[in-house]
């Protein structure tokens, strides 16, 4: 997530930065559920963009979910980014990309929220991770197929996204039915998500779960690793999963097309 200094720099550099956002669906026409739109709208709040890395990826991930991002989630992300075309879906603040080696990687960002796209792109450019003119942004509802103009991707990432999507696991994982067609034959897709079922939540975790689901940021009370694993194997021949604390880490390749 962008730090205060990064966000401050954004206000002075955005006008000079080429805009390459692809509006796959206009917000008024996109068939986005109210729950999805409400969850995405949270990232329009500048205060959240400032504290997200410290609070969500630092305090909450470590002490509520018992899964340290530097120790587990970030290495998982880094190990599953391939050279060539990479698509990051549900960009948050761009933390994982900003902490990774992107040499030889062409980044495309996809999100329902324009503020998150802009903040992430600006952060990556400011850090020298990408060039503005080479980085595409797609304002898009990922429950729908990607725009036809998108290339085949060597890797995709969906970190801390699935638990925010509305519906039970089969409804969330229906996205793999079209995302797998946008992967190269040897491409890999990976992610991390907060589980609500069949894991032991501590008191801190139960509080975050309660307010997250009540406020519409989460819809994951019934999310469990077995259902996610089954859904991934329905669409991919090579699947690896593990649970760290309350976090489900997964990677899949060899899409069944």
Secondary structure, DSSP 8 states (H G I E B T S, - for coil): ---HHHHHHHHHHGGGS---EEESS-TTTS---HHHHHHHHGGG-HHHHHHHHHIIIIIIIIIISS--IIIIIHHHHHHT--SEEEEEES-TTSHHHHTS--TTEEEEEEES-HHHHHHHHHHHHHTTSS-GGG-EEEE--TTS---TT---EEEEEEES-GGGSSS-HHHHGGGHHHHGGGEEEEEEEEEEEE--SSS---HHHHHHHHHHHHHTS---TT--HHHHHHHHHHHEEEEEEEEETTEEEEEEEEE--
